[in-house]
Amino acid sequence: MNQQAFEAGRDAYRQGDLLSAVRWLEQAKLPGEVSGRIDHLLGNCLMKLGNFDQAAIAYGDALGDASYGHSGALAANRGRALLAAGKPQEAVASLVMATKDTEYPTPYKAYVALGNAYSQIGDFREAGVAYRNAAIDETNPDPSGALRSLGGCFMKMGRAVDAVEAYRTALDFSTPLESQNAIYEDLGVAYAAANRWNEAVDSFSHATEDGTHELSADGAAALAAAKAAMSTSAGSSGSTDEFLAAVGYASGNDPLDPLGKSGEFMPSPEDTGFFDISEQEMAQIEMDNRSIRRKHGHSGLRGFLVFLLFLLLVGGGLAYAYYSGYGWPLQESVVEDLFTTNASGGDVSKLVSSSLSEEERQAIEAVLPDGATGVTVEGVDRSMNESSALVTVTLSAGGEQNYEVSLVRDGIGWKVTGVTVVYPSLDGQEAALDTGEAETAEETGDQSAEESGEQSAEGDEGTSSTEGSL
């Protein structure tokens, strides 16, 4: 190591002269030298300069120095750099590596970034897993933020009731009044999606009562829909606790562990909670939950959405339904009709988007199974103009096959644009890097990041802490 160049680079970094710091640090390594200490600090400088691709390379070089250690912080920083550079799939692998480092003192940072990465690639189930792990990390000073993100994942998966409980728990773990307003708005949107109009209006009232928070377009539309629904019906009845109990939440259950297996309010990561079960078990639980809703007099998701659409048409809240990805016919109906029509030998072209070419329509028909005997829509990811649905089809020869169906808005309804066969994925295993003894404080931190992907400019110059913001 060129010690003089390193010290000059470190001093420039501390003084905020990042360009000079980069020039000195690039001169600090001798030819062929591997130095985690130099590359870690160089990565920090490049992150603050917004050169995310080069920062990811620097952190990767630092990870190559097994004697340096700090693999968790380095992998987390590299993952955030890749995420900021618009490479969420690559970021996932690096962030997963960070979570496997048992010496990493603040894993919640990696889990939050991992949730953001999965969200960017549209895998909201895995994003929920990550946000859950961030929420239960004892080092997390703000579990409410992770819980709010978890609620957002539930909403994306069409599970408004679970979102309600996640947002309510986020409120329990939030203390500053200004941070609660946005959560109350999210809660109002979730209540509206769950047909709980009174609670929705009450939540929106909490969100805006101090005059500092303005509702988003989603929130304003949901509030208008709730008020319209209340004016044309008796509204919701019963308490929130009764509502949750009716769909499977026992009193006092942890929303992160609806099955009640953990035995504690904030379960530890090694407990078998909701997100620790397999996808097959999760699908079965979702079907069981639908049965519970029917047993307690609830119409179920599809029936509720049909009712919601007509209610909003009457009450003037069509904009909310349209904006939230609902329509007539519903995505569920279109998808079921696609498979059943094909199974009976009918013409599926009326269900396919007219924007597709003849070759694309033929490709869809070629994927559809002949003689399917059962179709179950496991979930729908909704947005205003595009949607996707996960479907389980019982084949004529026996057994089941999963499909993902892509749809596009067509008037107030939906048309199919693609059908893909989905096969179960196998979890890969990655080995954590060896850790060495800690170096000085300014090189050992990991950088926090906003959900938008922009990086904070906080430094880590203290000499007493072992990890800072970078």
C-alpha positions in Angstrom: 0.0 0.0 0.0 1.1 3.5 -0.7 0.4 4.8 2.8 0.9 8.4 1.9 -1.6 8.3 -0.9 -4.1 6.4 1.3 -3.9 8.9 4.1 -4.3 11.8 1.7 -7.3 10.1 0.2 -8.8 9.5 3.6 -8.2 13.1 4.7 -9.9 14.4 1.5 -12.8 12.0 2.1 -13.2 13.4 5.7 -13.1 17.0 4.4 -15.8 16.2 1.7 -13.4 16.6 -1.2 -14.6 13.4 -2.9 -13.0 13.9 -6.3 -9.5 14.4 -4.7 -10.2 11.4 -2.4 -10.9 9.2 -5.4 -7.7 10.3 -7.2 -5.5 9.6 -4.1 -7.2 6.3 -3.3 -6.7 5.1 -6.9 -3.0 5.6 -6.4 -2.9 4.0 -3.0 -2.9 0.3 -4.2 0.3 -1.1 -5.5 0.2 -3.1 -8.8 -1.6 -6.4 -8.2 -2.4 -5.5 -4.6 -5.7 -6.5 -3.0 -6.8 -4.1 -0.3 -10.3 -4.2 1.2 -9.5 -1.2 3.2 -8.7 1.0 0.2 -11.5 -0.3 -2.0 -14.1 0.0 0.7 -13.3 3.7 1.2 -13.1 4.2 -2.6 -16.6 2.6 -3.0 -17.9 5.0 -0.4 -16.5 8.0 -2.3 -18.0 6.8 -5.6 -21.4 6.2 -4.0 -21.5 9.8 -2.7 -20.5 11.0 -6.2 -23.4 9.0 -7.7 -21.0 6.8 -9.7 -22.9 3.7 -8.7 -21.5 1.2 -11.3 -17.9 2.0 -10.3 -18.9 1.9 -6.6 -20.2 -1.6 -7.1 -16.9 -2.7 -8.7 -14.9 -1.1 -5.8 -17.0 -2.9 -3.2 -16.7 -6.2 -5.2 -12.9 -5.7 -5.2 -13.0 -5.2 -1.4 -14.9 -8.4 -1.0 -12.0 -10.2 -2.7 -9.8 -9.4 0.3 -10.8 -12.1 2.7 -8.4 -10.8 5.4 -10.2 -7.5 5.5 -13.6 -8.9 6.6 -16.7 -6.8 6.9 -18.3 -8.9 4.1 -21.8 -8.0 5.3 -21.3 -4.3 5.1 -19.5 -4.6 1.8 -22.1 -6.9 0.2 -24.9 -4.6 1.4 -23.2 -1.5 -0.1 -22.5 -3.4 -3.3 -26.2 -4.4 -3.5 -27.4 -0.9 -2.9 -24.9 0.4 -5.5 -26.3 -2.1 -8.1 -29.8 -1.2 -7.1 -29.1 2.5 -7.6 -27.5 1.7 -11.0 -30.7 0.1 -12.1 -29.6 -3.6 -11.7 -32.0 -5.0 -9.1 -31.5 -8.6 -10.2 -27.8 -8.4 -9.6 -28.4 -6.5 -6.4 -30.5 -9.3 -5.0 -27.6 -11.8 -5.1 -25.3 -9.3 -3.3 -27.8 -8.4 -0.6 -28.6 -12.0 0.1 -24.9 -12.5 0.7 -25.0 -9.6 3.2 -27.8 -11.2 5.2 -25.8 -14.4 5.5 -22.9 -12.7 7.3 -23.6 -13.5 11.0 -21.1 -10.8 12.0 -22.9 -8.1 10.2 -24.2 -5.9 13.1 -27.2 -4.2 11.2 -28.7 -6.8 8.9 -32.0 -4.9 8.7 -30.3 -2.4 6.3 -29.6 -5.2 3.9 -33.1 -6.7 4.3 -34.7 -3.3 3.5 -32.6 -2.9 0.4 -33.4 -6.5 -0.5 -37.1 -5.8 -0.2 -36.7 -2.8 -2.5 -34.8 -4.9 -5.0 -37.4 -7.6 -5.1 -40.1 -5.0 -5.4 -38.4 -3.5 -8.4 -38.4 -6.9 -10.2 -42.1 -7.5 -9.2 -41.5 -10.3 -6.8 -43.7 -9.0 -4.0 -43.7 -12.2 -2.0 -40.0 -12.3 -1.6 -40.0 -8.6 -1.0 -42.4 -9.3 1.9 -40.0 -11.9 3.3 -37.2 -9.3 3.3 -39.3 -6.6 4.9 -40.5 -9.0 7.5 -36.9 -9.9 8.4 -36.1 -6.2 8.6 -39.0 -5.5 10.9 -38.1 -8.3 13.4 -34.4 -7.3 13.5 -33.7 -6.1 17.0 -31.1 -3.6 15.7 -33.7 -1.8 13.5 -34.6 1.6 15.1 -37.6 2.0 12.9 -39.5 -1.3 12.4 -42.6 0.7 11.4 -41.0 1.6 8.0 -40.4 -2.1 7.2 -43.9 -3.0 8.4 -45.4 -0.3 6.1 -43.5 -1.7 3.2 -44.7 -5.2 4.2 -48.3 -3.8 4.0 -47.6 -2.5 0.5 -46.5 -6.0 -0.5 -49.7 -7.5 0.8 -51.7 -4.9 -1.2 -49.8 -5.9 -4.3 -50.6 -9.5 -3.7 -54.3 -8.6 -3.3 -54.4 -9.4 0.4 -56.0 -6.3 1.9 -56.8 -7.8 5.2 -53.2 -8.8 5.9 -52.2 -5.3 4.8 -54.6 -3.8 7.3 -52.9 -5.7 10.2 -49.4 -4.8 8.9 -50.3 -1.1 8.8 -52.0 -1.2 12.3 -48.8 -2.8 13.7 -46.7 -0.2 11.9 -48.7 2.5 13.8 -47.9 0.7 17.1 -44.2 0.9 16.3 -44.1 4.5 15.1 -43.7 7.4 17.5 -43.4 10.7 15.6 -46.8 12.1 14.8 -45.7 13.2 11.3 -44.6 9.7 10.4 -48.0 8.3 11.3 -50.0 10.3 8.8 -48.7 8.4 5.8 -49.3 5.1 7.5 -52.9 6.1 8.3 -53.4 6.9 4.6 -52.1 3.5 3.6 -54.4 1.9 6.2 -57.3 3.8 4.8 -56.6 2.5 1.3 -56.3 -1.1 2.7 -59.6 -0.7 4.6 -61.3 0.6 1.4 -60.0 -2.4 -0.6 -61.3 -4.7 2.2 -64.8 -3.1 2.0 -64.5 -1.5 5.4 -65.8 1.9 4.5 -66.2 3.4 8.0 -62.7 2.4 9.1 -61.4 3.8 5.8 -62.9 7.2 6.3 -61.7 7.2 9.9 -58.2 6.4 8.9 -58.1 9.1 6.3 -59.4 11.5 8.9 -56.5 10.6 11.2 -54.1 11.1 8.3 -55.2 14.7 7.6 -56.4 16.0 10.9 -53.3 18.0 11.8 -53.3 19.6 8.4 -49.7 18.6 7.5 -50.4 15.7 5.2 -52.1 15.8 1.8 -53.6 12.6 0.5 -52.1 11.0 -2.6 -54.2 10.4 -5.7 -54.8 6.8 -4.5 -55.8 8.0 -1.1 -58.1 10.7 -2.3 -59.8 8.3 -4.7 -60.2 5.7 -2.0 -61.7 8.2 0.4 -64.2 9.4 -2.2 -65.1 5.8 -2.9 -65.6 5.0 0.8 -67.8 8.1 1.3 -69.8 7.2 -1.8 -70.3 3.6 -0.6 -71.4 4.8 2.9 -74.0 7.0 1.3 -75.5 4.1 -0.6 -75.2 1.4 2.0 -75.2 0.8 5.7 -71.4 0.8 5.6 -69.3 -1.7 7.5 -70.4 -3.0 10.9 -68.6 -4.4 13.8 -65.2 -3.7 15.2 -61.9 -4.0 13.4 -60.9 -6.9 15.7 -64.1 -8.7 14.8 -63.4 -8.1 11.1 -59.9 -9.5 11.5 -61.0 -12.5 13.6 -63.6 -13.4 10.9 -60.8 -13.8 8.3 -58.5 -15.8 10.5 -56.7 -13.4 12.8 -57.0 -14.4 16.5 -57.0 -11.6 19.0 -53.4 -10.5 19.6 -51.9 -12.4 16.7 -48.7 -11.0 15.2 -49.4 -9.9 11.5 -45.9 -11.2 10.7 -47.0 -14.6 12.0 -50.7 -15.1 11.3 -50.5 -18.8 11.9 -49.6 -18.2 15.5 -46.6 -20.5 15.4 -44.0 -18.2 16.9 -45.6 -17.7 20.3 -44.4 -14.1 20.6 -45.5 -10.7 19.3 -42.3 -10.0 17.4 -41.0 -13.5 16.4 -37.3 -14.1 16.0 -36.1 -14.9 12.4 -35.6 -18.6 13.1 -39.2 -19.1 14.2 -41.6 -20.7 11.7 -43.9 -17.8 10.9 -45.9 -16.8 7.9 -43.0 -16.1 5.6 -41.0 -19.2 6.6 -43.5 -21.7 5.0 -43.2 -23.0 1.5 -45.0 -21.6 -1.4 -47.2 -24.7 -1.6 -48.3 -24.2 2.0 -48.8 -20.5 1.4 -51.2 -21.3 -1.5 -53.1 -23.8 0.7 -53.4 -21.2 3.5 -54.8 -18.7 1.0 -57.4 -21.2 -0.1 -58.2 -21.9 3.5 -58.6 -18.2 4.2 -61.0 -17.9 1.4 -63.0 -20.8 2.9 -63.0 -19.0 6.3 -64.3 -15.8 4.7 -67.2 -17.8 3.0 -67.9 -19.5 6.3 -68.3 -16.2 8.1 -70.6 -14.7 5.5 -68.0 -12.8 3.4 -68.5 -13.0 -0.3 -64.8 -13.7 -1.1 -62.5 -11.6 -3.1 -64.1 -12.1 -6.5 -67.6 -11.5 -5.3 -66.5 -8.5 -3.3 -64.8 -6.9 -6.3 -67.9 -7.4 -8.4 -70.0 -5.8 -5.7 -67.4 -3.0 -5.3 -67.4 -2.1 -9.0 -71.2 -1.7 -9.1 -71.3 0.1 -5.8 -68.7 2.6 -7.0 -70.5 3.0 -10.3 -73.6 4.0 -8.4 -71.7 6.1 -5.8 -69.5 7.9 -8.2 -66.2 6.2 -7.2 -65.4 4.5 -10.5 -62.2 6.4 -10.7 -60.8 4.6 -7.7 -61.8 1.2 -9.0 -60.3 2.0 -12.4 -57.1 3.5 -10.9 -56.6 0.5 -8.6 -56.8 -2.0 -11.5 -60.4 -3.2 -11.2 -62.8 -3.5 -14.1 -65.5 -5.5 -15.7 -65.1 -8.3 -16.4 -62.5 -8.8 -13.7 -59.0 -10.2 -14.4 -60.1 -13.4 -12.6 -63.0 -13.9 -14.9 -61.0 -13.3 -18.0 -58.3 -15.8 -16.9 -60.8 -18.5 -16.0 -62.7 -18.0 -19.2 -59.4 -18.3 -21.2 -58.6 -21.8 -19.8 -62.2 -23.1 -19.7 -63.0 -21.9 -23.2 -59.8 -23.5 -24.6 -60.5 -26.7 -22.7 -63.9 -27.0 -24.3 -62.5 -26.3 -27.8 -64.0 -22.8 -28.0 -62.5 -19.7 -29.6 -60.2 -17.8 -27.2 -59.4 -15.0 -29.6 -62.1 -12.8 -28.1 -60.2 -12.9 -24.7 -56.9 -12.0 -26.3 -55.8 -8.4 -26.9 -56.3 -7.1 -30.4 -52.9 -5.5 -30.3 -51.2 -8.9 -30.6 -50.1 -10.3 -33.9 -51.5 -13.5 -35.3 -48.2 -15.3 -34.4 -48.5 -14.0 -30.8 -52.1 -15.2 -30.5 -51.1 -18.6 -31.8 -48.2 -18.8 -29.3 -50.7 -18.2 -26.5 -53.1 -20.9 -27.7 -50.1 -23.3 -28.0 -49.3 -22.9 -24.3 -52.9 -23.4 -23.1 -53.5 -27.0 -21.9 -56.1 -29.1 -23.7 -59.0 -30.5 -21.7 -58.2 -28.7 -18.4 -60.6 -29.9 -15.7 -60.1 -27.1 -13.1 -58.8 -23.5 -12.9 -57.9 -21.7 -9.8 -56.7 -18.1 -9.8 -54.2 -17.9 -6.9 -53.6 -14.2 -7.0 -53.6 -11.1 -9.1 -51.1 -8.3 -9.3 -53.2 -5.2 -10.3 -52.3 -1.8 -11.7 -54.3 0.7 -13.7 -53.3 -0.5 -17.2 -51.5 -3.8 -16.7 -52.0 -6.9 -14.6 -50.7 -10.4 -14.1 -52.4 -13.4 -12.6 -50.9 -16.6 -11.1 -53.1 -19.6 -12.1 -53.2 -23.3 -11.1 -54.7 -25.6 -13.7 -55.7 -29.2 -13.1 -54.7 -31.1 -16.2 -56.8 -33.8 -18.0 -54.0 -36.4 -17.5 -53.8 -35.6 -13.8 -51.6 -33.3 -11.8 -51.4 -29.6 -11.7 -49.5 -26.9 -13.7 -49.0 -23.2 -12.8 -49.2 -20.5 -15.3 -48.7 -16.7 -15.3 -51.1 -14.7 -17.4 -50.4 -11.2 -18.5 -53.3 -8.8 -19.2 -53.7 -5.3 -20.5 -56.6 -2.8 -19.9 -59.3 -2.9 -22.6 -61.9 -0.3 -22.0 -63.1 -1.0 -18.5 -62.2 -4.7 -18.8 -59.1 -6.8 -19.5 -57.6 -8.8 -22.4 -54.8 -11.4 -22.3 -51.4 -10.5 -23.8 -49.3 -13.5 -22.7 -49.4 -16.9 -21.0 -46.2 -18.4 -19.5 -45.7 -21.8 -17.8 -44.3 -21.4 -14.3 -42.1 -24.0 -12.8 -41.1 -24.2 -9.1 -37.8 -22.5 -8.4 -35.0 -24.0 -6.4 -33.3 -21.9 -3.7 -29.6 -21.4 -4.4 -27.1 -21.5 -1.6 -24.3 -18.9 -1.3 -21.4 -19.1 1.1 -20.5 -16.1 3.2 -17.0 -14.7 2.9 -14.5 -15.1 5.7 -14.3 -12.1 8.0 -11.1 -10.7 9.4 -10.3 -8.3 12.2 -12.0 -4.9 12.2 -10.1 -2.0 10.7 -10.5 1.7 11.5 -14.0 3.1 11.8 -14.1 5.1 8.6 -13.8 2.0 6.4 -16.2 -0.4 8.3 -19.6 1.2 7.7 -22.4 0.5 5.3 -24.3 3.2 3.5 -28.1 3.6 4.1 -30.2 4.4 1.1 -33.6 5.8 0.5 -36.3 3.6 -1.0 -36.1 5.6 -4.2 -32.5 4.4 -4.7 -30.8 7.7 -4.0 -28.0 7.4 -1.6 -27.5 9.5 1.6 -24.4 11.7 2.0 -23.7 10.8 5.6 -20.2 9.9 6.4 -18.6 7.7 8.9 -15.6 9.4 10.3 -16.0 8.5 14.0 -13.1 6.6 15.6 -15.1 5.0 18.4 -17.9 3.3 16.5 -17.4 0.1 14.5 -19.9 1.0 11.8 -21.5 4.2 10.5 -23.7 5.2 7.7 -21.3 4.3 5.0 
